[in-house]
Amino acid sequence: MKYTFNSKLSNYIDGLINQKHSVGYPYLESERVLKNFDQFCLMNFPEEKSLTVEIGQHWAVVSPTESAVTFQNRMAPVRELARYIQRLGFDAYVIPMEVGPKCTRGKKKTPHIFTDRELELFFAAVDSLEINKRCTLRHLALPVIFRMLYCCGLRPHEARILETADIDLNNGKIQIRESKGHKDRLVIMPPDLLEICRNYARLLQKTCPGSKYFFPSQLEHLNPYTGIGLAKLFRTCWNSAGIDTYGGDSPRPYSFRHTFATRRLYQWMKEGKDIEAMIPYLSAYMGHERFSDTAYYIHLVPEIFPHMSQMDFSSYEKLLPEVGL
């Protein structure tokens, strides 16, 4: 454990963090927030042994310089602490999701959704990468990391920083640790991607034994790819593929996530599945904070949108916990 907690709630905080660590989650950023919360309780409620309504409401006061994103990130671990205390059989106040400013977004551009032809040309270019003398793993790693983005709908940064220990090559499970909104989740790989990862892991072990990261960018430093670095490599491969025209926003690594979501919805539609019932599963798999983030993709599938455009996905928001084991 990184911090020492001193408030009357310290035993609960220690218990929650130990629980997270016991199942393999580092919980680093959330632990930092809980340390601030512990100091807040020690200063303002030094004798309070329960997470009361008064504590929750005072913690949920927005400071003048606090953004909506910072505020919501500050609330999430404390909500999880309250739920942990409740699971132990004690009363605890869970700060409502409706409290505080909401994260507003500007007008979205229409995201790029890869066509079959674009995917074929792009992966042909990635698979043809030559060995780079400075980054001798690049031609091995990039075909895998881009396929992982496409097949699992990961956010690019989630794939970039994957540690070797995060991937279970026996069962095909990927642990995504503390991604957006301090959430942890498990992602199951499709069988063909799992086999690709197994082959890559064997090469990685030979080339870079004991590598902490599954996709190290350089043998000399063994660091993961940076966001800028991966974006540049994507653009290099895209240009090599000879794709001159495209629809929607400019293609980028995140476009694989958009493509994954829309293709999954379209596949379910073709299979005759209830899209409304499947949205929560897709939302959990992709690690969305709100079901409305997942439902956004419905309007990108013309065959589905006319039938689903009147749905109110805000009613689903409380069905999944903010942080899952």
N, C-alpha and C positions, 0 to 999 in steps of 0.2 A: 504494500500500500504506500502511496506516495506522500500522503498527508496524515497529520494527526488531528483528530477532531476533539473538541473540548466542550461543546454545549451539552445540554441534558438529552439531546437527540442523537448524541454521538454513537451510542450502541446500535441504533437503527441504521445510521449512515454506514457504519462499519459493516453491518450485516448485509446491507444491499450490495455494497462494493465487493465484499468477499463472495457473495453469491454470483455476481457477474464474473469475477476472476475464476471461480471454480469451474465455470463452463467455457472458459477460454477467451472471454471478452476483456480487452484492456481497460475500457471504460474511462479513458484518460481525460477527455474533455469534460465529461459528465462529473468526474471526480473533482475536477477543478471548480466547477459550478457549485457542487455540494460543499466544498471547503468554504467558499464565499457565503453560502447559506448558513453553514455552521457558525461562522464568525458573526453573521447578522443575528442569529438566534442568541448567541452568547452576549452580544452587546445590548439587544433590545428585549429579549425574553429569557434572562439568565436562569430563572427557576422553572420554566415551562418544560414539562416532560412529554408533552403530546404535541403533535402537529395540528394546532387548532385553526379555527376559522380566522382568528385575529392574526396569527402568524402568516397564514396564507395570503390574506388580504394586504397586509403590510409589505410582504415580499413582492406582491404583484403590482406595486405602485411603479408607474413608468417614470424614469428620470428624464429631465428636459432634453438631454443629449442622446437618449437611447433610441435606436432604430427599432422598427417592428421585428426585424429578424433577430437582433440581439435579445430583445425582450422575450420572444417566443423560445429561443434557445436557452434562456435563463429559467424559464418555467418548466421545461420538459423534465429535467432530472428531479425536480422537487415533486412534480406530479407522480413520477415513478416511485419516489421515496414514500409518498403517501399510500400508493397502492401496495407497496411492499409491507408497510405497517399494517394495512388492512388485512393482508394475507396472513399476518401473524395473529390476527384475531382482535386487534385493537382499533379504536376509533382514530381516524386521521382525515383531515380536510384535503380533498383533491381540488386544486385550483381549476375552475371550469375552463374549457377550451375557448369559450366566448370572451373571456377576460382579456383586456389589453388590445393594442393595435394589431391589425391584421397586415400580413405581408402583401402589399400591393405590387402589381406587376404592370409594366408598360404593355402596349399593344403587341401581341405576339406576331412574329412573322410566320408565314406558312412554312413549317419545317420541311426539310428535304426528306423524302421517302425514296429509298433506293429502288430502282426497277431491277428485274431479273438480269437484264443485260448489263446494267451498271455493276451489279454485284459480280457477275461473271468476269467482266473486264478488270475490275478492281482487284479481285483476289488472284487473278492470273498475274497481274503486275506485282502484287505483294509476294507471291510465290516465286517470282523470278528475280527477287532482289539479290544482288551480288554481295559477297562477303566484304564487310567494311573493316579495314585494318585497325581502326581505332575502337570500333564497337563490334567485336567479332561474333556477338550473339544476335545482332540485329536481324539478320536474315532468317534466324530461327524463331525469334520471339514475336516479330510483327505479324506473321501469318496467324499465330495463335491468339495474340491479344485482340486483333481486329475481329477474328471469328468469335471470340468470347463476347465481345461487345454486341455482335449481331445475334448470336444464338441465345444469350442470356439477358439481353437488354440492360446490361450494367451501365452505370454512369462511367465515363472514361476514367475519372480519378479513382473509382473503386477498383477497376482492373489494374491500373498503373501501380498502385501501392500494395497489391496482394502479396502477402508473404507466403513462402513455400508451405509453412505450417497451416495456412488458411485453406488449403486445398486437399480434400480427402480423395485421393486417386483410387481408392478401393470402392467407395460408394458414390463418387461423383458429386460430392457436396462442396460448395464454396461458402466459407464464412465471410460475410461482409461486416466488418467491424466499425461501429460508430460512424455510420455515414450520415447523410443529411438528417438533421433533427435529432442527432445522438442515437439513431436507431441501429440496432444490430439485426441481421437476418441471415437465413440460410437460403442459398440458391442451388437448385439441382440442375446439373448439366445434362443435356441430351446425350445419348450414348455415343454418337459420332464425335462430338466435341470432347467427350471424356477420353476416347481413344487417342485423339490428337494431342491432348494434354499429357497423357501417359508417355507417348513417344517423345514429346518435347522435354518432359521431366527427365527422361533417361539421358538425353543429350545435354541438358543443363547440368546434371550430376557429373557427367564426364568432363564437361568444359569448365564448370564453375562449382566444384563440390562444396556443399555446405552453404550455398547462397541463401541469405535471409529472404531476399525477394524472388518471387517467381519470374519476374521480368526485369532482371538487372540491366541497366543501360550500358554499363561499361565494366569490363573485367577489373580495371584498375581501382575503381571506387565502389562497385557493387551497389550503387544507388538505383532507385527506381527511376523510370522516365518522368520528366517534368511534363506539365500540361502543355506548355509551349512546344517542347521537344516532340511530343507525340503528335501534336497538331501539324507541325512542319513535316514530319515523316508521312502523315496521312496525305498531305497536299502533294508531296513528292510522288507517292504511289498513284494518287488520283491523276496527276499530270502524265505519268508514265502510261496510264491506262488509255490515254487518248480520248477521254470523254470531254467533248467541247461544250455541249449544251445540256442543260438540266432544268428541272422545274423546282419552284419553291425557293427556300433559303439556300445559301451557299453550303454545299456538302462539307461536313466536318465529322470528327469521331462521334460526336453526340448523335449524329444522324442515324447511326446503327441502333440506338435505343428507340428512337422514333419509329424506325422501320420494324423493329421487333414487336412493339406494342400494336401497331396497326395490322401487321400480318397475323398476330395471334388472334385479334378480334375477328379478322376476316375469316380465319380458319374455323373458329368457333361458329361463326354465322353459317358457313358452308356445311358444318356438321350438324346444324339444327339445334345448337345449344342455346340456352336462355342467357343472352348477353348480360341482362340485368343481374342475374344470379352469379355470373362469372366475374363481374367487375371486382368484387372484394378480393378474389384470389389473385387476380392480375395485379391489383394494387399492392397486396402484401409481397408478392414476388418481386416487384420492381422497387419496393421501398418507398412508395409515395406517402407523403404526409397526409394527403386528403384524397378521398375517392374522386373528387372533382378533377384532380390532376390526371387520374387515369381516364375518367370519362371524356376528357378533352380530346382524346384520340378518336372518339366515336365519329366526330364530324369529319375526320380525315378518311373515313371509309364510306364512300357515297352510298353503298348498298345498305348500310346500317343506319346512317344518320336520320333518314326520314321517320324511322320507327322509334328512335330513342331520344329525339331532340327535346321532348317535353318532360323528361325524367328529372326529378329533383334529387341529386346525389348528396346534397347537404344532409339529408336524413340518415345517411350511412356513416357519418363521420365518427361516431362513437363506438362502432362495432369492433374496431381493432385497437389494441393498446398502442401507445406512443413508442414503447420500447419493448421488443419481444425477445425471448430467449431462443 
